[in-house]
Amino acid sequence: MSEKIDLSTFVLNEDEEFMSANQRAYFRAKLNAWKNDILREARETLDHLAEESANHPDLADRASSETDRSIELRARDRQRKLIAKIDAALQRLDEGTYGYCEETGEPIGLKRLDARPIATLSIEAQERHERREKVYRDE
């Protein structure tokens, strides 16, 4: 395992061999930091919801509180799915398949991975996928 990566100062080098040890360490650190942020926010939400669970005597306050709670829970569900994608990306890092398009096997590209570290398709494959999806949706 390579040394600890400082995400605030590390610069991805396009001249390095694709998915070099440094790049893998960078993406592992980035994915773990993202996951930890999500988990911290989830704990804060749970704490907030526990505090908010007081019974509101006013019907409007109660309805507003329930709406807020529903929105928070939907957001947490989306984040739970995101954590699953982050875990899958970390597993691909362990397996040596991270950064390669699931459709073509070609490198996804460092800039795309930096912007979307859970990407599983190259930009071209993603665009093809979205065009096919649009065709099926429009039928």
Long-range contacts (C-beta under 8 A, 24 or more apart in sequence): 1-25, 4-29, 5-29, 7-33, 12-110, 12-114, 14-110, 18-99, 18-107, 18-110, 19-96, 19-98, 19-99, 19-100, 19-107, 23-99, 23-110, 24-93, 24-98, 27-89, 27-93, 27-98, 27-99, 27-113, 27-117, 28-90, 28-93, 30-114, 30-117, 31-86, 31-89, 31-90, 31-93, 31-117, 31-118, 32-90, 34-86, 34-117, 35-83, 35-86, 35-87, 38-79, 38-82, 38-83, 38-86, 39-83, 41-79, 42-76, 42-79, 45-72, 45-75, 45-76, 48-72, 82-118, 85-118, 86-117, 86-118, 88-118, 89-117, 89-118, 101-125, 103-128, 103-129
